[in-house]
Amino acid sequence: MKRSSLLTASAAVGILFPIICKGMSTLQVSHFSVNSPLLPISFDGLKIVHLSDLHNNVFGKDNSHLITLITGENPDLIVMTGDMISHSAPNTEQFLTLVREICKLCPVYYVNGNHELSDIAKDEFERVANKLAEYGAVCLDNTSAKIYRNDEYIRICGLCYTAEYYRGVRQYKRGWKAFMLTDMIDYIGIKQPDEYTVLLAHNPLDFEVHAEWGADLSFGGHIHGGFIRLPIVKGLVSPERKLFPKFKEGVYHINNSSLIVSRGLGNIRINNPPEVVSVTLRKI
């Protein structure tokens, strides 16, 4: 009986192993369109490529496959929403090469995630940040910038909060704090009602707060697509150790606010290909 069970388990692993490997290595591009009457006419057709949760994973030598894929999208803007590096993969040089190359394509903006803030030594964090700035990538941690086309502009903001707002993250597993609108305002101020505003925020589980604050379009990652994706229900679990997370991949809407969630680019995924997101903004 035991031998039969062992043979069955071995067969199951043999069947699943190719699926697991494919899910961990095959890049996928997801295309979305986000429509808004508030978008300035000059930005109609703006294409944004969204990267998240690379965790120092590598696609081809020096990320050549990933760079080729991004280049093929012909983006006007590239955004990164955190956890691009992590403690489990301390070599940051290939990530820096990636950023150096994509900064040649178009403007690049980013925010840091919980891994950058919690897992990287201070001197290494500062070295990487300085290199990113040298290449032209703009850090938006709790600040904002205007992006101009003709005489019109949109504002892009970045939210980067402390680990206590990430439920289940290391020392805050029991001291987690809910993120509220008052916290959002403390971090990045009051949203101006007459500005179309794009928000970069690593954790999409706060989307209700982002929408209440007034973000027109938010980008997030963190959930890794639920790690294991099942038919119909899709993502199974979030880093917060919660089953069936509410915001895990694709596009979501609350009133006039939209959210784009990337499944990310890191390892540890089943039936969940690493994802580059390409979003086109449309004026309606």
Secondary structure, DSSP 4 states (H G I P E B T S, - for coil): -HHHHHHHHHHHHHHHHHHHHHHHH--EEEEEEEEETTS-GGGTT-EEEEE---TT--SSGGGHHHHHHHHHT--SEEEEES-SSBTTB---HHHHHHHHHHTTTS-EEEE--HHHHHHS-HHHHHHHHHHHHHHTPEE-TT-EEEEEETTEEEEEEEE---GGGSTTSGGGSSS-----HHHHHHHH-PPPTTS-EEEEES-GGGHHHHHHHT-SEEEE-SSGGGSBEETTTEE-B-TTS-BS-SS-SEEEEETTEEEEE---S-S--BS---EEEEEEEEE-
